[in-house]
């Protein structure tokens, strides 16, 4: 099975163009699935479905949908419903790959219903909170100027943290107020950025030379190398704490905030979908809760019996 997992990883990387982070998640989920079944010796009574090597290397055994049921039961004791759904989705993708490769006839993971996920509204900041956050880095020290540019760009464009750290100097068009990013599935798109972000990025680029950059990346660390996603996460959380925002603020929260504020300002979902780089409109529709909030405000302000 180890060979199948490696082939699955190669398939996701070369044919589906998944990011390194997504690859790690899929492979880790499938490995956990196989490891759990091996450890608990969960096998089909009839050898009619998916072959799996268990126990001794030369001992061939088989899996059926009951193995998936066992795995879900095992997960329920350790994970949330959202986490379980993600893990089962990974297993389903793995079996789809096995079918495509001729190693399996059925996707046994699809024979078991997915747990109903808990739908939660995305966390976002108010306009006042965002202003407080992006204006917190106030000195002209190169690293603090960089941090201010990072915060402003995340909120101004709504790009993912992985996209931000991947931005190179050639991707910036400050005159045209756009940034080119490489999103999921290696899909390239241009995103507009606001005048305040343009100003902060321009100021940072003048200071960037003091950090002795070793590459063409826009955002560099104190050693001149490319800034990492984890470092950006630390930057966002650091200034959120300093500014006293009582929320769990991350780069993704700024992405949610970007979309929420655009929708509240009257932007249409299709435009927001394009800017966020969502492949389907359903992923963008989670932000429609702001329209309801806006309607409630109008209702409370205008209805005589509100």
C-alpha positions, -999 to 999 in steps of 0.1 A, spaced: 0 0 0 30 23 6 37 22 -31 1 32 -39 3 61 -15 35 74 -31 19 71 -65 -12 90 -52 11 117 -39 28 120 -73 -6 121 -90 -18 150 -68 14 169 -73 19 164 -111 -16 160 -125 -37 180 -100 -11 206 -91 -20 206 -54 1 227 -31 26 212 -7 4 219 22 -26 202 6 -4 172 -4 8 168 31 -28 168 44 -41 143 19 -12 119 24 -13 121 62 -50 113 62 -46 83 39 -16 70 59 -36 74 92 -65 54 76 -42 26 65 -22 26 98 -54 25 119 -69 -5 100 -36 -23 101 -33 -18 138 -68 -30 145 -67 -58 119 -99 -46 102 -105 -68 72 -134 -79 50 -147 -114 55 -148 -119 17 -119 -109 -5 -140 -90 -30 -130 -53 -26 -98 -34 -20 -66 -54 -14 -44 -41 15 -12 -56 28 -15 -61 66 6 -79 92 32 -99 73 45 -84 41 33 -115 21 -1 -116 37 -28 -102 14 -61 -91 29 -91 -71 18 -112 -41 29 -149 -34 25 -172 -5 36 -172 -18 72 -135 -9 74 -144 27 66 -172 26 91 -147 13 117 -123 42 108 -151 68 111 -160 54 145 -124 55 156 -122 92 144 -153 102 163 -135 96 196 -107 119 186 -118 145 160 -145 171 152 -171 164 125 -153 189 102 -120 171 107 -137 137 101 -153 149 68 -119 162 56 -102 129 64 -129 108 47 -127 131 17 -90 123 15 -97 86 17 -123 89 -11 -99 107 -33 -73 80 -27 -97 52 -37 -108 72 -68 -71 72 -77 -68 34 -71 -98 29 -94 -83 52 -121 -50 32 -118 -67 -1 -121 -60 -13 -85 -96 -12 -73 -131 -16 -87 -152 2 -60 -148 33 -39 -157 18 -6 -154 52 11 -183 65 -10 -205 37 3 -205 53 38 -223 87 43 -202 116 54 -209 131 88 -229 163 87 -205 191 92 -210 220 115 -215 252 94 -200 282 111 -199 318 100 -164 330 92 -147 352 118 -141 387 105 -130 421 119 -149 453 120 -137 483 100 -125 500 132 -106 468 142 -89 465 108 -78 502 109 -64 497 144 -45 465 133 -29 478 101 -19 511 117 -2 494 147 32 490 131 42 527 133 80 530 133 103 533 102 124 503 111 127 480 81 110 450 97 82 471 111 76 488 78 76 453 62 50 442 88 28 471 80 29 464 43 21 427 49 -10 435 70 -22 461 45 -17 438 16 -36 409 32 -66 431 40 -64 451 8 -63 421 -16 -78 392 3 -50 369 -10 -40 337 9 -10 337 31 7 311 7 0 335 -22 15 365 -3 48 348 6 51 337 -30 49 372 -45 80 383 -63 91 418 -74 79 411 -110 44 403 -97 39 438 -83 24 466 -104 22 495 -81 14 519 -109 -15 498 -120 -24 489 -83 -24 451 -89 -5 421 -77 -2 388 -95 -5 357 -74 -3 320 -79 -33 303 -63 -45 268 -57 -38 244 -86 -12 268 -99 -39 291 -112 -26 326 -118 -47 357 -112 -43 395 -109 -58 411 -78 -64 448 -73 -49 465 -42 -59 497 -26 -40 530 -25 -30 526 11 -15 492 4 3 506 -26 18 534 -4 29 510 23 44 485 -1 63 513 -19 77 526 14 87 490 23 105 485 -10 126 515 -3 136 500 31 139 464 17 175 469 7 185 473 44 174 437 49 200 425 24 175 404 3 190 372 -12 161 366 -37 136 384 -58 108 378 -33 90 409 -21 87 400 16 120 389 32 129 380 67 156 394 89 182 372 72 172 383 37 154 351 28 118 346 17 93 352 45 74 320 54 36 315 60 43 307 96 62 340 100 33 359 85 9 342 109 31 353 138 32 389 125 -6 391 122 -12 376 157 15 398 172 0 431 161 -36 419 168 -25 413 204 -7 447 206 -37 465 192 -60 448 218 -84 431 193 -103 404 214 -105 379 185 -84 350 172 -69 369 143 -50 351 116 -41 358 79 -72 339 69 -94 361 91 -81 391 72 -91 372 40 -126 367 54 -127 404 65 -118 415 30 -146 395 14 -171 406 41 -164 443 38 -166 441 0 -200 424 1 -212 449 28 -201 477 5 -222 464 -24 -198 442 -44 -213 413 -62 -205 377 -54 -190 369 -88 -164 397 -85 -155 386 -50 -152 350 -62 -128 362 -89 -107 382 -64 -105 354 -39 -96 328 -65 -125 305 -56 -132 278 -82 -169 277 -72 -194 303 -62 -206 282 -33 -173 288 -15 -179 325 -17 -216 324 -6 -206 319 30 -201 357 31 -238 364 23 -245 365 61 -233 401 59 -262 410 36 -286 397 62 -269 418 88 -272 449 66 -309 441 60 -314 439 98 -298 473 103 -321 488 77 -351 470 92 -342 482 127 -337 518 115 -368 521 93 -395 497 105 -420 513 130 -424 482 150 -387 470 149 
